[in-house]
Amino acid sequence: MYETILSIHSYWAYLVLLVLIVAVVNALIKTFGDKEYEAKDFRISLFTLIVSHIQLLIGLILYFVSPRFELWSELGGGVMSNSLARLYLVEHPFVNILAVALITIGYSKHKKKLTSNVKLKTIAVFYTVALVLLLSRIPWSTWM
């Protein structure tokens, strides 16, 4: 079961990154191009929100069924001194939960705005910060 969830989590991450990059680039181009907010922009930001939340759920399931989770009982506070264990058990989950929270906040805030430029700027800011956070905590050595 662990291997299956790990594979799903890894492959779904490609989709999350792709959709998030599309959302960020779209919002930045439209913000700096002074273009109008359209239904397509709403769909892109909504799809990004949905895909990232699904990834979060898969990741939480993976976290608790992972053999690495047992390191908490074996090492206790020593997890923080082991860089690989710290990455998988603390940094990766925490930063990625924060990134998904930023996507959620950005999506919620942009819906309340009235003008196109402010809507797109809100998505651009929150989704870009989330993208940077996600890219910073991907375990690149094992993922590619």
C-alpha positions in Angstrom: 0.0 0.0 0.0 2.8 2.4 0.9 4.5 2.0 -2.6 1.2 2.7 -4.4 0.5 5.8 -2.4 4.1 7.0 -2.8 3.7 6.6 -6.6 0.4 8.5 -6.7 1.9 11.2 -4.6 5.0 11.5 -6.8 3.1 11.6 -10.1 0.3 13.9 -8.8 3.1 16.3 -7.8 3.9 16.8 -11.5 0.3 17.8 -12.2 0.3 20.1 -9.2 3.4 21.9 -10.3 2.2 22.1 -13.9 -1.1 23.6 -13.0 0.4 25.9 -10.4 3.0 27.2 -12.9 0.2 27.8 -15.4 -1.9 29.7 -12.8 1.1 31.9 -11.8 2.2 32.7 -15.3 -1.4 33.4 -16.4 -1.9 35.7 -13.4 1.4 37.5 -13.9 0.9 38.0 -17.6 -2.6 39.3 -17.2 -1.6 41.5 -14.2 1.3 43.2 -16.0 -0.5 43.2 -19.3 -3.4 45.1 -17.6 -5.9 42.5 -19.0 -9.4 41.7 -17.7 -10.2 38.8 -15.4 -12.2 36.2 -17.2 -14.0 32.9 -16.5 -11.0 31.0 -17.7 -8.9 32.7 -15.0 -11.4 31.6 -12.4 -11.3 28.0 -13.7 -7.5 27.9 -13.7 -7.2 29.2 -10.1 -10.0 26.8 -9.0 -8.4 23.8 -10.7 -5.1 24.7 -9.0 -6.8 24.8 -5.6 -8.5 21.4 -6.2 -5.4 19.7 -7.4 -3.2 21.0 -4.6 -5.8 19.9 -2.0 -5.9 16.4 -3.4 -2.1 16.3 -3.3 -2.2 17.4 0.4 -4.7 14.6 1.2 -2.5 12.0 -0.5 0.6 13.4 1.2 -1.1 13.2 4.7 -2.1 9.6 4.1 1.5 8.9 2.9 3.0 10.6 5.9 1.2 8.3 8.4 1.7 5.0 6.4 5.3 5.7 5.6 8.0 3.6 7.3 9.8 6.9 8.0 7.0 7.8 10.4 8.4 5.2 12.8 11.6 7.4 13.1 9.6 9.6 15.4 9.5 6.9 18.0 13.0 5.6 17.3 14.8 9.0 17.3 12.4 11.2 19.1 14.0 14.7 19.1 16.9 13.2 17.1 14.8 13.6 14.0 15.9 17.2 13.9 19.6 16.3 13.9 19.2 13.9 11.0 18.9 16.1 7.8 17.1 13.4 5.7 14.6 12.5 8.4 14.0 16.2 9.1 13.3 16.9 5.4 10.7 14.1 5.1 9.1 14.3 8.6 9.2 18.0 9.3 10.2 20.4 6.5 8.5 18.8 3.5 5.1 18.4 5.2 5.2 21.7 7.1 6.2 23.9 4.1 3.9 22.1 1.7 0.9 22.5 4.1 1.8 26.2 4.3 1.9 26.4 0.5 -1.5 24.8 0.1 -2.8 27.2 2.8 -1.5 30.1 0.8 -3.2 28.8 -2.3 -6.4 28.5 -0.4 -6.1 32.0 1.1 -5.2 33.5 -2.3 -8.2 31.8 -3.9 -10.6 33.0 -1.2 -9.3 36.6 -1.2 -9.4 36.9 -4.9 -13.1 36.0 -5.0 -13.9 39.0 -2.8 -12.1 41.5 -4.9 -14.2 43.6 -7.3 -11.7 44.7 -10.0 -9.8 42.5 -12.5 -6.4 43.9 -11.7 -6.7 43.3 -8.0 -8.1 39.8 -8.5 -5.3 38.8 -10.7 -2.7 40.5 -8.5 -4.0 38.6 -5.5 -3.7 35.2 -7.3 -0.3 36.2 -8.6 1.1 37.0 -5.2 -0.3 34.1 -3.2 0.2 31.4 -5.9 3.8 32.6 -6.6 4.8 32.4 -3.0 3.2 29.0 -2.8 5.1 27.9 -5.9 8.4 29.0 -4.4 7.7 27.2 -1.2 6.7 24.0 -3.0 9.9 24.1 -5.1 12.0 24.7 -2.1 11.0 21.5 -0.3 10.7 19.0 -3.0 13.2 16.1 -2.4 14.8 16.6 -5.8 17.4 13.8 -5.3 14.7 11.1 -5.0 11.9 12.7 -7.1 13.4 12.9 -10.5 
